[in-house]
Amino acid sequence: MLPDWLSADRLQWIILAVIAINIYAMYLVAKLVRKAITKFLLFVLLAGLGLSLWIQRADLQDCVNSCECRLYGQDVEVPAERRPERCAEEAD
């Protein structure tokens, strides 16, 4: 379980920040790495990470409706005010 202070809303913003950092890292790889194979491998690795983060972010937005959220296999607590009413009924 993730820490209590790490809510679904915060995770969405954190993921967006990491995606932005990832895009900047891809730019640096394109500009600074000279060997084509190394550049290609790093670029593929960073692109895969960015795609994975984007998919997890989309899943995090959708999971509020399912009353259960997981991010890379870790349970994420949905704030009570963001949960649908049926989730509160299921908890009872």
C-alpha positions as CSV (number, residue, x, y, z in Angstrom):
1,M,0.0,0.0,0.0
2,L,1.3,3.5,-0.8
3,P,1.6,6.1,1.9
4,D,-1.6,8.0,2.9
5,W,-0.3,11.3,1.7
6,L,0.1,9.9,-1.9
7,S,-3.5,10.2,-3.2
8,A,-4.8,9.4,-6.7
9,D,-4.9,13.2,-7.5
10,R,-1.3,13.7,-6.4
11,L,-0.2,10.6,-8.4
12,Q,-1.7,12.0,-11.6
13,W,0.4,15.2,-11.2
14,I,3.5,13.3,-10.2
15,I,3.1,11.1,-13.3
16,L,2.7,14.1,-15.5
17,A,5.9,15.6,-14.0
18,V,7.8,12.4,-14.6
19,I,6.6,12.3,-18.2
20,A,7.8,15.8,-18.7
21,I,11.2,14.9,-17.2
22,N,11.3,11.8,-19.5
23,I,10.6,13.9,-22.6
24,Y,13.5,16.2,-21.6
25,A,15.7,13.2,-21.1
26,M,14.8,12.0,-24.6
27,Y,15.8,15.4,-25.9
28,L,19.2,15.2,-24.1
29,V,19.8,11.7,-25.4
30,A,19.1,12.9,-29.0
31,K,21.5,15.8,-28.6
32,L,24.3,14.4,-26.5
33,V,24.7,10.6,-27.3
34,R,26.9,10.1,-30.4
35,K,26.7,6.3,-31.0
36,A,23.6,5.4,-33.0
37,I,23.0,2.0,-31.2
38,T,23.3,3.5,-27.7
39,K,21.1,6.5,-28.8
40,F,18.5,4.1,-30.2
41,L,18.4,1.8,-27.1
42,L,18.2,4.8,-24.7
43,F,15.5,6.4,-26.8
44,V,13.4,3.1,-26.9
45,L,13.8,2.7,-23.1
46,L,12.7,6.2,-22.4
47,A,9.8,6.0,-24.9
48,G,8.7,2.8,-23.2
49,L,8.8,4.4,-19.8
50,G,6.8,7.4,-21.0
51,L,4.2,5.2,-22.6
52,S,3.9,3.0,-19.5
53,L,3.4,6.1,-17.3
54,W,0.8,7.5,-19.7
55,I,-1.1,4.2,-19.6
56,Q,-0.9,4.1,-15.8
57,R,-2.2,7.7,-15.6
58,A,-5.2,6.9,-17.8
59,D,-5.9,3.8,-15.7
60,L,-5.7,5.8,-12.6
61,Q,-8.4,8.2,-13.9
62,D,-10.7,5.4,-14.8
63,C,-10.3,3.4,-11.6
64,V,-12.2,5.9,-9.5
65,N,-15.4,4.4,-10.9
66,S,-14.4,0.8,-10.1
67,C,-13.8,1.7,-6.4
68,E,-10.3,0.1,-6.6
69,C,-7.1,1.6,-7.9
70,R,-3.8,0.1,-8.5
71,L,-0.6,1.7,-9.9
72,Y,2.1,-0.7,-11.0
73,G,0.7,-3.3,-8.7
74,Q,0.4,-1.0,-5.7
75,D,-3.0,-0.2,-4.1
76,V,-3.9,3.5,-4.3
77,E,-6.4,5.1,-1.9
78,V,-9.1,7.1,-3.6
79,P,-10.2,10.2,-1.5
80,A,-13.6,9.8,0.0
81,E,-15.0,12.9,-1.7
82,R,-14.0,11.5,-5.1
83,R,-15.5,8.1,-4.7
84,P,-18.9,7.3,-6.3
85,E,-21.7,6.7,-3.8
86,R,-21.8,3.0,-4.7
87,C,-18.3,2.6,-3.4
88,A,-19.3,3.9,0.0
89,E,-22.2,1.4,0.0
90,E,-19.8,-1.5,-0.9
91,A,-17.6,-0.6,2.0
92,D,-20.5,-0.9,4.5
